[in-house]
Amino acid sequence: MMNSCTFYVFKNVAVKAVYPTADELKSMEYRSKIDFTDGVRVVVIDGYDSCACCAPHVPETGNIGCFKIVDFYKLNIPFYYF
């Protein structure tokens, strides 16, 4: 998993925030803990992940830099690795 994550960080993929309309949101595939109908920000890393999120994000994955995964656990929800 560490090699896969490092690969995508150094690939320097654009991270963008989109604000879809209610109609666009119905047809969008994204991760969320809440069912939204409108007024949501979706953070998109093209080809890898889309997630409803209100936290700050880097503009490109390369801005993350070096990191180390020290632990992880499986949740009982769909999770997409990028």
LOVO-13115 format. One line per field, with one value per residue (C-alpha): residue number from 1; residue in three letters; x, y, z. Coordinates in Angstrom, 3 decimals, padded with zeros to 6 digits. Layout:
N
i = NUM_...
aa = ala_...
X = X_...
Y = Y_...
Z = Z_...
//
This chain:
82
i = 1_2_3_4_5_6_7_8_9_10_11_12_13_14_15_16_17_18_19_20_21_22_23_24_25_26_27_28_29_30_31_32_33_34_35_36_37_38_39_40_41_42_43_44_45_46_47_48_49_50_51_52_53_54_55_56_57_58_59_60_61_62_63_64_65_66_67_68_69_70_71_72_73_74_75_76_77_78_79_80_81_82
aa = met_met_asn_ser_cys_thr_phe_tyr_val_phe_lys_asn_val_ala_val_lys_ala_val_tyr_pro_thr_ala_asp_glu_leu_lys_ser_met_glu_tyr_arg_ser_lys_ile_asp_phe_thr_asp_gly_val_arg_val_val_val_ile_asp_gly_tyr_asp_ser_cys_ala_cys_cys_ala_pro_his_val_pro_glu_thr_gly_asn_ile_gly_cys_phe_lys_ile_val_asp_phe_tyr_lys_leu_asn_ile_pro_phe_tyr_tyr_phe
X = 000.000_002.823_004.313_000.916_000.290_003.788_003.372_000.240_001.693_004.696_002.525_001.414_-002.265_-004.494_-006.848_-009.937_-013.008_-016.313_-019.699_-022.228_-025.837_-028.544_-029.012_-025.268_-024.961_-027.585_-025.425_-022.054_-020.198_-018.490_-017.817_-019.803_-021.077_-024.201_-026.739_-026.628_-029.219_-027.578_-024.928_-021.988_-018.321_-016.840_-013.046_-012.003_-008.716_-009.460_-009.368_-008.682_-011.196_-014.145_-015.258_-017.627_-015.335_-015.097_-011.426_-008.524_-006.720_-003.478_-003.775_-001.770_-000.937_002.790_002.400_001.910_005.582_007.152_005.051_004.860_001.773_002.234_-001.148_-004.484_-007.750_-010.625_-013.965_-017.250_-017.938_-016.752_-013.319_-011.413_-007.644_-006.011
Y = 000.000_002.410_002.112_002.722_005.853_007.193_006.663_008.820_011.521_011.941_011.720_015.226_014.897_017.986_018.119_020.224_021.197_021.301_022.557_020.519_021.547_019.292_017.683_017.143_015.664_012.986_011.581_012.016_009.143_010.263_009.072_010.573_009.635_011.746_011.738_015.226_016.753_020.146_022.550_020.174_020.545_017.485_017.148_015.364_013.712_012.733_009.001_008.197_009.549_011.882_012.716_015.174_017.172_020.551_020.364_022.180_020.282_020.687_021.839_018.850_015.485_016.277_018.942_016.161_015.196_012.331_010.414_007.045_004.932_003.544_001.833_001.402_-000.424_-001.562_000.195_-001.454_001.170_001.422_003.010_003.910_004.115_006.580
Z = 000.000_000.823_-002.695_-004.287_-002.194_-002.814_-006.569_-006.684_-004.464_-006.733_-009.847_-008.785_-009.747_-009.479_-006.488_-007.145_-005.190_-007.067_-005.955_-007.939_-008.392_-006.972_-010.405_-010.930_-007.452_-008.235_-011.032_-009.288_-007.680_-004.458_-000.907_001.947_005.394_004.807_001.958_000.484_-001.819_-002.393_-001.139_-000.816_-001.722_-003.402_-003.514_-006.708_-007.622_-011.225_-011.784_-008.120_-005.617_-005.034_-001.532_000.148_002.409_004.115_005.180_003.453_000.677_-001.230_-004.880_-006.182_-004.625_-004.956_-002.260_000.289_000.073_001.996_004.485_006.188_006.877_010.382_010.750_008.988_009.528_007.356_007.726_006.839_004.184_000.572_000.457_-002.653_-002.557_-004.914
//
